[in-house]
């Protein structure tokens, strides 16, 4: 007797596939750098696409790689810490393997010929400029590079000035944001004021970048992001708060006060929380990483931040997105005021001196104020005690666009790629974890302004579950470079072939990189002249995009015929991350088909392959495949 079995692929978000390192390497989706070795800490990556080079900073070494082929004639430069410095480091009680070495933490293109590099130097930071990996000069790395290789650190080099946020001492007590280098004769250190806890208290720096505020270059600023310890006057407990801060690029310090100190330093709280009805929000307070996604207006990139929670109740991570206009609005708003260390921050309501503290000196606004040394004393005095803005910066959507609660891992890194799809532009996030995996995520805004989180893939790019330390994305090459404690890998941004051989599965994948081209699931290119490119990221509805031109039936339903009491081969696991396979049975003489429940189907776990042998139970006609 023949049995009519119907396979249906439904619109359903199922558990995303977790692809292991060996599977990714076997499919050539991941290419490991052969120079990788245990304990190297591949934390510093400089991708220079214009010159087609990838510089990699590690323990005692700098590598020069070809981004098109990591293992094609790699160059290796040895730069160890001096033996006497290593011995002193060990005598100070530091670990000889993980701390007492020269861990490269700074790699910046200095000009068209030179690269500026700094290393921890066994807790004695040192910097050097390199020409084709040949040393030019050696200088102190204090205020340019951390002493501790494990300390969070941020730096950016622009117009030959190095801006860096780091600890300035061996013990890591004094955290500062400073400017150094610069073309002669302007070489001058400018830093945050060490005498005021109001400025930066036990700061952990995350990211720094120059951003123009207006079309007037005198208004150009350096924005930097960090987290710090904060003690409110109502309690003796210290909490961790995330901050966004800025200084003017033309700040040269004060004349009589704040000499060689910033006179335009302002900071604000960066909030990433889940609002709840009772008013007690769930806060993700510890900023881990920042990525700026460029927009058409270079003054207004989208700011993506990864946060974790310090809560003792639950473990979680979140991604929040901020608008630069909202950040500027906070800096243009009221200042915070504190009567003393034991008091709360309140809104400052007295008279604000002119020019407004934090404003960059510009002859366009006031011809009498040419530099920060021309600021009146009351402006300097005010900003020294009022660097904090009263209002906080909140995410664009009012809440995170992606959260992970009570998972085994925490998010540590983020890069974002703007991808053009058939139904609009999508920001695809690649999120690194402290367990060596990368989540490929898209957040979709629906018509009612609600957001839908979709994990397209989870890629275990490293064999061992160690934290991802750095990620660099190349939209041009469609590659992601991921650095960790023990190695560097190159990861393809898309794997369209894994979404099966059918239009429905390709459509259900909801991957902005991929579309059905009539014969296979392949890379979607907006300018392509191929006809009938089928893709639906917003809804993932194959019924309106996939069809069988021969019999008019929807392509996402497949009919099989089986013989009762015999074994059959049924597809068990969909290749689409967002699909659920359901099996229905139509018995002879019956008018309606019935869904087959999973308890009747598998005697063993379904495998990842397309087909799984399913041995029939009693009665034999009860068969089902399900993801």
C-alpha positions in Angstrom: 0.0 0.0 0.0 1.4 3.4 -0.9 1.3 6.3 1.6 1.0 9.9 0.6 3.6 11.9 2.6 3.7 15.7 2.3 6.8 17.7 3.4 6.2 21.4 4.3 8.7 24.1 5.1 7.1 26.7 7.4 8.0 30.2 8.4 9.5 29.5 11.7 12.6 30.6 13.5 14.5 27.6 14.7 17.8 27.0 16.5 20.6 28.4 14.3 23.4 26.0 13.3 26.6 26.0 15.3 29.3 25.3 12.8 32.6 24.0 14.3 36.1 25.1 13.4 36.9 21.9 11.6 33.7 22.1 9.5 34.4 25.7 8.5 38.1 24.9 7.6 37.0 21.8 5.6 34.5 23.9 3.6 37.1 26.6 3.2 34.9 29.2 4.8 37.6 29.8 7.4 41.4 30.1 6.6 43.7 30.0 9.7 47.0 31.8 9.7 49.7 29.1 9.8 51.9 31.3 12.0 49.4 31.0 14.8 50.6 29.5 18.1 49.5 29.2 21.7 49.7 32.3 23.8 50.6 34.7 21.1 47.7 37.0 21.7 46.8 38.2 18.2 45.1 41.3 19.5 46.3 44.1 17.3 45.3 44.1 13.6 45.9 46.8 11.0 44.1 46.3 7.7 45.4 48.5 5.0 43.3 47.8 1.9 44.8 50.6 -0.1 48.2 49.0 0.1 46.8 45.5 0.2 48.6 44.5 3.5 47.6 43.2 6.9 49.8 43.9 9.9 49.3 41.7 12.9 50.7 42.5 16.4 51.4 39.5 18.7 53.7 38.5 21.5 57.3 39.6 20.6 56.4 39.7 16.9 54.9 41.8 14.1 53.6 39.9 11.0 53.1 41.4 7.5 50.5 39.4 5.7 48.7 39.5 2.3 44.9 39.9 3.1 44.1 38.0 -0.1 46.1 35.0 1.1 47.2 35.0 4.7 49.8 32.2 4.2 51.4 33.6 1.0 54.9 34.5 1.9 54.2 36.0 5.3 56.9 38.3 6.8 57.8 38.0 10.4 59.6 40.6 12.5 61.0 39.7 15.9 60.7 42.4 18.5 61.2 41.0 22.0 61.5 42.9 25.2 65.1 43.4 26.5 66.3 40.6 28.8 66.9 43.0 31.8 63.3 44.3 31.4 61.9 40.7 31.4 63.9 39.9 34.5 62.6 43.0 36.3 59.1 42.1 35.3 59.4 38.6 36.8 60.9 40.0 40.0 57.9 42.3 40.3 55.7 39.2 40.5 54.4 39.2 36.9 53.8 36.0 34.9 56.8 35.3 32.6 54.7 33.8 29.9 51.6 35.9 29.7 52.9 39.3 31.0 56.7 39.6 30.8 57.1 39.9 27.1 56.6 42.6 24.4 52.9 42.4 23.4 52.3 44.6 20.4 49.3 46.8 21.3 49.6 49.7 18.8 49.8 49.5 15.0 49.0 52.6 13.0 49.8 53.8 9.5 52.0 56.9 10.3 52.4 58.0 6.7 52.6 56.4 3.2 55.9 54.7 4.1 56.0 54.2 7.9 54.0 52.3 10.5 54.0 53.4 14.1 54.1 50.5 16.6 54.2 50.2 20.4 54.5 47.2 22.6 54.2 46.6 26.4 57.9 45.8 26.7 57.6 43.6 29.8 55.7 46.4 31.7 58.1 49.0 30.1 56.2 50.2 27.0 58.3 51.1 24.0 57.3 52.6 20.6 59.1 52.6 17.2 58.4 53.7 13.7 59.0 51.1 11.0 59.8 51.3 7.3 59.1 48.0 5.6 59.5 46.4 9.0 62.9 47.9 9.6 63.3 49.9 12.8 63.9 53.6 12.6 63.8 55.1 16.1 63.0 53.7 19.6 61.2 55.9 22.2 59.2 55.5 25.4 55.7 54.2 25.0 54.4 55.7 28.2 51.0 57.4 27.7 50.9 55.7 24.3 50.7 52.0 25.2 49.6 50.1 28.3 52.0 48.5 30.7 49.7 45.5 31.1 49.1 43.4 28.0 45.6 42.4 29.3 44.4 46.0 30.0 41.7 47.4 27.7 43.2 50.1 25.5 42.2 52.5 22.7 44.2 54.7 20.4 43.9 56.5 17.1 46.6 58.2 15.0 45.4 61.1 12.8 47.4 64.0 11.2 50.5 62.5 12.9 49.0 62.9 16.4 48.5 59.9 18.5 45.5 59.9 20.8 45.5 57.1 23.4 43.5 56.1 26.4 45.5 54.0 28.8 47.1 53.7 32.3 50.1 55.9 32.7 51.8 53.9 35.5 53.1 50.4 36.3 50.3 49.7 38.8 47.5 50.9 36.4 46.1 53.4 38.9 46.2 56.5 36.8 44.1 56.2 33.7 44.3 59.0 31.2 43.4 60.1 27.7 46.3 61.9 26.1 47.8 63.3 22.8 51.4 62.8 21.8 53.6 62.8 18.7 52.6 65.5 16.2 54.7 67.2 13.5 57.5 69.5 14.7 57.4 72.0 16.4 54.0 71.0 17.8 55.1 67.9 19.7 53.5 68.4 23.0 51.7 66.1 25.5 48.2 67.0 26.4 46.3 64.8 28.8 43.3 64.6 31.2 43.7 66.1 34.7 45.0 63.6 37.2 44.1 65.7 40.2 40.3 65.4 39.6 38.4 62.2 40.1 35.6 63.8 38.3 37.4 63.4 35.0 38.3 59.7 34.6 38.2 57.3 37.5 39.8 53.8 37.0 39.0 54.1 33.3 39.1 51.2 30.9 39.3 52.6 27.4 37.5 50.9 24.5 37.6 53.0 21.3 38.7 56.4 19.9 38.0 58.1 16.6 38.0 61.6 15.0 34.6 62.8 13.9 33.8 66.2 12.4 31.0 68.0 14.1 30.4 70.8 11.5 31.7 71.9 8.2 34.2 74.1 10.1 37.4 72.2 10.6 38.0 74.2 13.8 35.1 72.2 15.3 36.7 68.7 14.6 36.8 66.5 17.7 38.1 63.2 18.9 35.4 61.1 20.4 36.4 58.2 22.7 34.5 55.6 24.6 35.4 54.0 27.9 34.0 52.6 31.1 34.9 53.8 34.6 34.2 53.3 38.3 31.6 55.7 39.6 30.6 56.3 43.2 27.4 58.2 43.9 27.1 60.2 47.1 24.3 58.0 48.3 26.4 54.9 48.7 30.0 53.8 49.3 29.7 51.1 46.6 31.4 51.6 43.3 29.5 50.9 40.1 30.7 50.6 36.6 29.3 53.1 34.0 29.9 53.4 30.3 30.9 56.8 28.9 31.3 58.7 25.6 33.7 61.6 25.8 35.2 64.2 23.4 37.9 66.8 23.2 38.7 69.3 20.5 41.5 68.5 18.1 42.8 72.0 18.4 43.0 71.9 22.2 46.5 73.0 23.3 45.8 73.3 27.0 45.3 76.3 29.3 47.6 79.3 29.9 47.6 79.6 33.7 45.5 76.7 34.7 45.2 73.2 33.1 48.6 73.7 31.4 49.2 70.7 29.1 45.8 69.5 30.2 42.6 69.3 28.1 40.4 72.4 28.4 37.6 71.0 26.3 37.1 67.6 27.9 33.4 66.6 28.4 31.9 63.2 29.0 28.4 61.7 29.2 26.8 58.4 30.3 26.1 55.9 27.6 23.0 53.9 28.5 22.1 50.5 27.2 19.1 49.1 29.1 15.8 47.2 28.7 12.9 49.3 29.9 10.5 47.5 32.2 7.0 48.6 33.5 8.0 49.1 37.1 10.7 51.7 36.1 13.7 49.6 37.2 15.5 49.0 33.9 17.8 46.1 33.3 21.1 47.8 32.6 24.0 46.5 30.6 26.7 48.8 32.1 30.1 47.4 31.0 31.0 48.6 27.5 33.1 46.0 25.7 33.4 47.3 22.1 32.4 50.1 19.7 32.0 50.1 15.9 31.2 53.1 13.8 29.1 52.3 10.7 29.6 55.1 8.1 26.6 56.8 6.6 26.3 59.1 3.6 27.0 62.0 6.0 30.5 61.4 7.4 29.7 63.5 10.4 26.9 61.1 11.5 28.1 57.5 11.6 25.9 55.0 13.4 27.5 54.0 16.7 27.1 50.3 17.6 28.1 49.3 21.1 28.5 45.9 22.8 27.7 45.8 26.5 27.7 43.2 29.3 26.1 43.3 32.7 27.7 43.5 36.1 24.6 42.0 37.7 25.0 39.2 40.2 21.5 38.0 39.3 21.9 37.1 35.6 24.6 37.0 32.9 23.9 38.8 29.7 25.1 40.9 26.7 23.5 43.4 24.5 24.0 45.5 21.4 22.7 49.1 21.4 22.8 51.6 18.5 23.2 55.4 18.9 22.8 58.4 16.7 25.6 60.9 16.6 23.0 63.7 16.6 21.7 62.4 19.9 25.2 62.3 21.3 25.8 65.9 20.3 22.5 67.0 21.8 23.6 65.6 25.2 26.9 67.5 25.0 24.9 70.7 24.1 22.6 70.2 27.0 22.9 70.9 30.8 26.0 70.2 32.8 26.1 68.1 35.9 27.2 69.6 39.2 28.4 68.0 42.4 28.9 69.9 45.7 31.5 67.4 46.9 32.6 63.7 46.9 29.7 62.7 49.2 27.0 64.4 47.2 24.9 63.3 44.2 25.3 64.7 40.7 22.5 67.3 40.0 21.7 69.6 37.1 23.8 72.7 37.0 21.4 75.7 37.0 23.6 78.7 37.6 25.2 81.0 34.9 27.3 79.3 32.3 30.5 81.2 31.3 31.3 82.4 27.8 32.4 80.8 25.5 30.4 77.7 26.4 32.8 75.2 28.1 33.7 72.4 25.7 33.4 74.6 22.7 36.4 74.5 20.3 38.3 77.8 19.8 37.5 79.3 16.4 38.0 82.7 14.9 34.8 82.1 13.0 32.9 82.4 16.3 35.1 84.8 18.2 38.1 86.4 16.6 39.6 87.1 20.1 39.8 83.4 20.9 42.3 81.9 18.6 43.5 79.0 20.9 42.4 77.3 24.1 45.1 79.5 25.9 42.8 82.4 25.2 39.9 81.0 27.2 38.9 83.1 30.2 39.9 81.8 33.6 36.3 81.2 34.5 35.8 78.9 31.5 38.9 76.8 32.6 37.7 76.7 36.2 34.2 75.7 35.2 35.2 72.8 33.0 37.7 71.5 35.5 34.8 70.8 38.0 32.0 70.2 35.5 33.3 67.7 32.8 30.1 65.5 33.1 26.9 66.2 31.2 23.7 65.9 33.2 21.7 63.9 30.6 22.6 60.5 29.3 22.8 59.2 25.8 20.1 56.6 25.1 19.9 54.1 22.1 17.9 55.1 19.0 15.3 52.4 19.6 15.1 53.1 23.3 16.3 49.5 24.0 18.9 47.1 22.7 18.5 45.7 19.2 20.1 42.4 20.2 20.4 40.6 23.6 21.8 37.3 24.9 20.7 36.4 28.4 22.1 33.6 30.6 24.1 32.1 27.8 27.4 30.3 28.3 29.2 33.1 26.4 29.4 36.9 26.6 29.8 39.2 23.6 33.2 40.9 23.4 33.6 42.4 19.9 31.5 43.8 17.0 31.9 44.8 13.4 29.0 45.7 11.1 28.6 45.5 7.3 26.0 47.5 5.4 24.4 45.1 2.9 22.1 46.0 0.0 19.3 43.5 -0.4 16.3 43.3 -2.7 14.0 44.9 -0.1 16.3 47.5 1.4 19.6 48.1 3.3 20.5 45.8 6.2 23.2 46.2 8.8 24.7 42.7 9.4 26.4 42.4 12.7 29.3 40.0 13.4 29.6 39.6 17.1 32.7 37.9 18.8 32.3 36.1 22.0 34.6 35.1 24.9 34.2 31.4 23.8 35.8 31.8 20.4 32.7 32.0 18.3 31.2 34.6 16.0 27.5 35.3 15.7 26.2 36.6 12.4 23.1 38.6 13.2 20.6 40.8 11.5 18.1 43.0 13.3 15.0 43.7 11.1 12.7 46.6 11.8 9.1 45.8 10.8 6.3 48.1 9.7 5.1 48.6 13.3 8.7 49.7 14.3 9.2 46.5 16.3 12.6 44.8 15.8 13.2 41.1 15.1 16.5 39.5 16.0 17.8 36.8 13.7 20.9 34.8 14.2 21.9 33.7 10.7 24.9 31.7 11.8 27.1 30.8 14.8 30.6 30.1 13.8 33.1 28.4 16.1 36.2 30.0 14.4 38.7 28.8 17.0 39.2 25.2 18.2 39.7 26.2 21.9 37.0 28.3 23.7 39.1 31.4 24.1 38.0 35.0 23.9 38.0 36.8 20.5 40.2 39.8 21.0 39.9 41.7 17.8 37.9 41.7 14.5 38.5 43.7 11.3 36.1 43.6 8.4 36.8 44.0 4.7 33.6 44.7 2.8 35.7 45.0 -0.3 37.1 41.5 0.0 34.0 40.1 1.8 36.2 38.8 4.5 36.4 39.0 8.3 39.7 38.8 10.1 39.4 37.5 13.7 42.2 37.6 16.2 42.3 35.6 19.5 44.7 34.4 22.2 46.1 31.6 20.0 45.7 32.6 16.4 44.2 34.6 13.5 41.6 33.4 11.1 40.1 34.7 7.9 36.3 34.2 7.7 34.0 34.6 4.7 31.1 37.0 5.3 28.7 34.6 3.5 28.2 30.9 2.8 25.1 31.0 0.5 25.7 27.4 -0.7 24.8 26.0 2.8 21.2 27.1 2.4 20.3 24.1 0.3 19.3 23.6 -3.4 15.8 25.1 -3.3 14.4 28.6 -3.6 12.3 28.2 -0.5 15.2 27.4 1.8 17.3 30.2 0.3 14.4 32.7 0.9 13.8 31.4 4.4 17.4 31.9 5.3 16.8 35.7 5.3 20.5 36.3 4.7 20.9 39.7 3.0 24.1 38.4 1.3 22.2 35.6 -0.5 19.4 35.2 -3.1 17.9 32.5 -5.3 19.1 33.1 -8.9 16.9 30.5 -10.5 19.3 27.6 -10.2 21.1 28.0 -6.8 21.4 30.1 -3.7 24.2 32.5 -4.5 25.7 35.9 -3.6 23.2 38.7 -4.1 24.7 41.6 -6.2 22.3 44.6 -6.6 23.9 45.6 -9.9 23.6 42.0 -11.3 21.6 41.6 -14.6 20.4 38.2 -13.6 16.6 38.0 -13.7 14.3 36.6 -11.1 16.5 37.2 -8.1 14.3 36.0 -5.3 14.9 37.3 -1.8 12.8 38.4 1.2 14.8 39.5 4.2 12.0 41.4 6.0 9.4 38.6 6.0 11.2 35.4 4.8 8.0 34.4 2.9 8.8 31.9 0.1 5.1 31.6 -0.9 5.2 35.0 -2.6 8.7 34.5 -4.1 9.2 30.9 -4.9 6.9 28.9 -7.3 7.0 25.9 -9.7 6.5 27.2 -13.2 5.4 23.8 -14.5 2.4 23.0 -12.3 1.8 26.2 -10.4 2.4 24.7 -7.0 4.3 26.5 -4.3 7.9 25.4 -4.3 8.2 25.1 -0.5 5.9 22.0 -0.4 7.2 18.6 -1.6 5.2 15.4 -2.0 6.7 12.0 -1.4 5.2 8.5 -1.7 6.2 5.7 0.6 5.4 2.0 1.0 3.8 1.1 4.2 6.0 -1.0 6.6 9.1 -0.1 4.6 12.0 2.3 5.5 12.1 5.7 3.8 14.5 8.5 3.3 13.2 11.8 4.5 14.9 15.2 4.8 15.4 15.8 8.5 17.3 19.0 8.9 16.7 22.1 6.8 19.7 24.0 5.5 17.8 27.2 6.1 18.5 28.7 9.6 15.0 30.1 9.8 13.0 27.1 8.6 11.1 24.2 10.2 10.5 21.0 8.3 7.2 19.4 9.1 5.8 16.1 7.7 2.2 15.3 7.1 0.6 12.0 6.1 -2.4 11.3 4.0 -3.6 7.7 4.4 -5.5 5.9 1.7 -9.2 6.8 1.7 -8.7 9.8 4.1 -9.9 13.3 3.2 -7.4 15.2 5.4 -3.8 14.8 6.0 -2.4 14.6 9.6 0.8 16.1 10.9 3.3 13.4 12.1 4.6 14.1 15.5 8.3 13.8 16.2 7.9 11.0 18.7 7.2 8.6 15.8 10.1 9.5 13.6 13.7 9.1 14.8 15.3 6.2 16.7 18.5 8.3 16.8 19.4 12.0 16.6 18.9 13.7 13.2 22.3 14.5 11.6 23.3 17.7 9.8 23.3 16.0 6.4 20.4 16.6 4.0 18.9 13.1 4.4 18.6 10.7 7.3 17.6 7.1 7.3 14.4 6.8 9.3 13.4 3.3 10.4 9.7 3.0 10.8 8.0 2.3 14.0 4.5 0.7 14.3 2.5 1.6 12.3 5.0 2.1 9.6 3.2 5.0 7.9 3.9 7.4 10.7 7.0 9.3 9.4 8.2 12.8 10.0 11.2 15.0 9.4 11.7 18.1 11.6 14.4 20.6 12.5 
